[in-house]
Amino acid sequence: MKLFADSRAVIEKNLKIFKRYNKLDKLATSLERIRKIVEPMRSTQTGRKLRAAVLHAPCNLKLDYIPEKEIQQTQVRVDVHFCGLTGSDVLLWRGKHRSTPKSTVVLGFEVSGTILEMGRLAHEQTGYQIGEEVIVHNYPVCGGLAESCLAHYRDVFRLMRRVSLKNAAAVTDDYFSALLAIGRRARIQRNECLLVNAKHSRSALAVIDLATRVFGAKPIAICDDARRAQLCADLGATVICRNERCLPYKLKKISGKEEVRVMIETKGEPCFQNVVKCLEHDGLIAVLGSARNERSLDFSFVPINCMMFVVAAEHYKIADTLVYRETMQHVLDYKSECAIRPRVSAIFGLNHINDAFNYYAAVPSGKVLIDLKDHNRLTLYDES
């Protein structure tokens, strides 16, 4: 080891001399190559194993032990307590996501837990401490369905004392997209009516919750399931059973107009073609939830006078980090102040991971969480 260290020091010193005087470039390059050979290779793994749910093929999740990766300077290692399932997770699980996941990928990106370890730069930039409770939005990296996960410090947020780890894992993705859509982009007004496609989408519930309790707006939810209709009504929405031909008449009866300025599309189904006719001139269509990531969606029928936009947290992380972090912090503040009411419908332990995905895909309920501490847990809050 001493021989390697001495060799490395000599080579680096020589490199500096050659670069300073800009001479003997070929020899300097050769020395650099030798340095890379002599320098001991750093391992990318710690040698420890983690219990995780690994996706091997569409709808094929298996519990495996995976190697724990070494932490990088900009990363935070989080001891995962809860991981919330999202529409993106389910699309990846089904093989219907617009991007194809790598083989043996660990899904899950809506994570709550405590800090285990921090890279030097991550600690300097955040001031977080070991043991602090945090929430992580780790998309598109994922990795949350494991006993611990690594995340860039930009995607880690300190939790308020009044927000539990369970509730924290239910707000970051759906509520972030909803707040950006109706707050920043659509600038929804008090008492304004907006149309929400609420069939089988947790994002729709977040839109309704924010619209009624934060913005004082009047969401009108379209759905065809009795359980989902009740969830929407409980959050303050006016519910219209799906019948597109009668929609303009029903809208006029509710709001006095046959059209609305803002529409939230969360599923991208064929019925959207009829619903969009209720959008007024220069109206806005926000695409959230599964509709933003599902393959082969056809939006060619959208009227040319309307503006359609997709809200994606992963875009704001890079393009406008300030807006990304401010919006996420607003969501956490709303939860801390009890201004929003995310609904958790079921909690599954890691050993029931396949049941959790099947439940999410089949039952039009609220949020589904995975408990990474109690692997055998099975808690259903909604009655059948």
N, C-alpha and C positions, 0 to 999 in steps of 0.2 A: 504493500500500500504506500509506503514511503517513497519507493522508486517511482510509482505512478505519479504521486504528488509532486516530486521533484521534477520529473520530466514535464509535467503540465506547466509548472511555474516557469521553467526555462523557455519552453516553446511560446507561451503567452508573452513573455518579455521580448523575445525576438520578434514576434509579430508586431508589437507596438513600434519597435525601432524601424522595421521595414515600412510600415504604413506611414510613420511620421515623415520619413524622407522620400517616400514614394519611389523606392528603388527595389530592384530584385523582386518584382511582382510574382514571377513564376515560383521562386523559392518560397515566398511567403505563402502562396497558395498550397504548396506542398506541405509546408509546416502545419497549416491549418488542417489539412487532411489527416496528418499524423496525429495531431492533437485530438481529433474526433475518435481516432482508433484507440489511442492510449487512454483517454478519459473513460472511466468506468461508466457504463450505461446505467441511467437511472430507471428504476422499475416504475411502471405506471400503476402498479397494484400494491396494496398494503400487505397482502398475504392473508387477510381476514375474509370471511365469507358472510354474505347477507342472504336472508330469506326473502324471496321476491316472487311475484306473479309474472311469469315470462310468457309473452305471446309467441308461439311457434308457427302458427298458421291461422287463417281466419276462424274465429270462434273456437280457438284451441289455446286456452290458457292453462299453464301448468305451474305448480309451485316448485321452484328450484332454489339451489344455493348458488349465488353468483359472486364473483370476486369483487371485493371492495376496491374502488379506484383511489389513487392518491389525490389529495386536494391540491388545486392550483392556487396561485396567488390571489386571483380575483373571485375565488369560490368560498361558499359557506356550506359546511356539512350539517345537515339537519336530521335529528332523530325524529322520524315520522310517527306521529300519533294517529292522525286521520288523513285520509286522502279522499277527496270528493270525485265522484265519477261525472264526466261531462259528455256532451254530445260528440265532441271530437274523439274522446276515448272509445265510444261505442262504434263510431264510424271506422276507426282504425281496427278495432276488434272484429268488425264484420268484413273488413277488406273493401269498404266502400268510400274511404277517405280519398280526397283528391291527390294526396301524396301517398306513396307506397312505403310502409315502414320497413326498416331493416329486419332481417331474420333475428329471432330471439330478442325482441325489444321488450323493455319494461315500460308499460303504460303508466298513466297517472301524472298529472301536473298541478293539481289544486291541492296543496299540501299544508298541513299545520303541524307544528311540533316545536322542539327546542333545539337550540344551537349546540352542536357537539364540538365543532372545530371551525376555525376561520383561517383563510390565507392572509398573509401580511397585508396586502393591498386592500382586501375586503374589510379587514379590521380598521385600517386607517381611514377608509372612505365612509364607513358607517358608524363606527364607535359602538357597535353591538358587543355584547358580552356573552361568554360561554354560559349556557343554561337559560338564556332569555327565550321567551315564547315568541314564535314568529309564524307568519303565513308566507307561503311561497307560491308564485305563479310561474311554473317551470316549463311553459310551452314555448317552442316545440321540442325542447330537450326531453321532457317527461322524466320517467324514473321514480315516480312517487309511490308506486305500489311495491315498495321494498322497505326494509326496516330502517334504512337511512338513505338519503339522497344528497347529491351535490347540486348546487345552484349558484349562478352568478349573483353577486351581491346586489345588483340592480333589481333582481326579482324577489328579494327578501324584504319583508316589511315587519316592523315591530308591532306586536299586539297590544291593544289597550287592556287594562285590567278587567274591564267589564265585558270583554268578548272572550268567550270560552274557545278552547281549541276545536271543539265540535262545531260550534256555529261558524267559526272562522273558515273552516274548510268548505263551507256551503255558499260563500259569497263572491269570491274573487273573480271567477270567469264570467258567470252569467250576469252578475250585477255590474261588473266593469263594462261589458259590452252594452248593456242596457243604458247605463248612465252616459256613456259617450254618444250613443245613438240619439236619445231623446233630449239630453241636456246640451252637449257641446255642438252636435251636428244639426238636429232638428229644432233646437231651442223651443221646446214645447211650452205653451203658455197655460196659465191657470184657467181652469174650466174648458180648455180646448179638448175636443174629442179626437181620439186616435184609434185606428183599427189595428187589432193584434191577432195574427193567426196563432191561436193558442193550442192547437192540437198536438198533444204529446211532446211539448217542449218546455224544459225548465227555464230557458231564456225568456219565454213569454211570461212566465210567472214573475220573473225579476222585473220585467218592463212594467207590468201591472202594479207591482208593489211600489216601485219608484214613482211611477206616474201619479198614483193616488196620494201617497203619503209624503212625498218630497215636493212634487211639482203642483199638486192640486189639480191635476188634469183628470179627464174622464175617459179611461180606456174602454173600448168595446171589444170584447173577446169573441172570436169565432171558434167554436169547437163542436164536436159531435159525440162526446163521451160524458156521461152523467157525472162521473167522479171528477174529471178535469173541469167541467162546468162549475161544480161546487167549489173546487179550489180557487178558480178565478173569481167567483162571486164572493168568497170569503175575503179575498184581497181587495175587493172594492170595484171590480169590473162589472159592467153590464154585459150579459152573455147572450149571444145569438146562436141558436142551433144552426148547423151548417145547412143552408139552403140558399145557394148563390142567386137564384132567380128572384127571391123575395128580399134580398139584402138591401137594395136601395130604399125600398118601402120601409123596412125596419129601421134603417139608419135615420130616415126622415122623421120617423115617429119618436126616436130617442133624442136626436140632436137638432131637429128642425131642418136639416139639410140631407141630401142624398149622397153627398160626397164628403170626404175628409182630406185634410192637408197632409197628414202623416200616416204611413202604414208600416207595420212591423211584420216582416216575413221571416218565419223561423223554420219552415219545413221544406219549402220549394216544391210543393205538390201540384198536380195538374189543376186543382180547383183554384189555385192562385190566379190563373188566367181570367177567371170570372170575377174574382174578388177585386182585382186591380182596376176594374172598370169603375169602382166607387172612389177612385182617387181624383181629386180635383186638379184643374190645370196648374202646372208647375208644382205638383205635389212631390213628396219625398217618400222613397221606399228604402227602409233600412233592413239589410239582410243580416240576421243573427243566427246563433244556434247551429243546428245541423245544416241549414241551408247554405251557410257560407263555406262549408268544407266538403259537401257531398259532390261526388262526380256526376258529370253529364247532366247538369241542370239546364233547362231551357228557359231563358228569360227574354227570348226574342220578341215576345208579344207585348212587352212593356211599352206603353205609349211614349212616343218620342218627346213629348213635352214634360215628362217626369224625370226626376233625378234619382238614380238608384246608387246606393253605396253600401259597401261591406265594412263592418267594424271588426277589426282583428287586433287583439292585444299585441301579437308578435310584431306587427308592423310598427306600432307606436314605440315599442321597446327600443327600436333602432332609429326610426325617423324622428321621434319626438319624445325622448326619455322623460323630459320634465312633465309633459302632459300625462304620460303613462303613470308616473309615480304620483302625481297630484290626484289623478282620477281614482287610482287605487286607494289612496289615503282617504279621499272623500267617502268611498264605499265603507271603509273600516270605521270612519267617524260616524257615519249614519247608523251603522250597527251598534257602535258603542253608545249612541244616544237613543237607541231603540226606535229610530225613525223608520227602519225597514225590518221586515219579518221573514227572513229566509225560512222556508219550511223543510225540515228534515223528515222524510217519510220512512226511511229504513237505514239501519246500520248492520253491515255484514262484517264478520271477522275475515281475516285473510284466507282462512281455510275454506270459506264459502264464496270465494271470488267468482267462480263461474255462475253461481246462483245470483250473485249481485248484478252481473252484467245481463243475465236473462231477465231479472226483475226490472232493471232499468229499461230494457228494450220493450218489454211487454206491458208493464203497468204504467198508466198515465198518472204518475204521482209527483211528489216533490223531490227533494234532493236525496240521493243515495250516497252514503258514506262507507268507506272501508276502514275498519279499526285495525291498526297495525300493532296494537298492544295486546288486545284480547282476540287471538286468532280464531276462537270458536264462537265468537259473539253472533247472535242473530236476534235483532230487535226490529220489529215492524210497528211503526207508530200509527199508520193508517189502517183503519178497519177494512176488511175485504168487502 
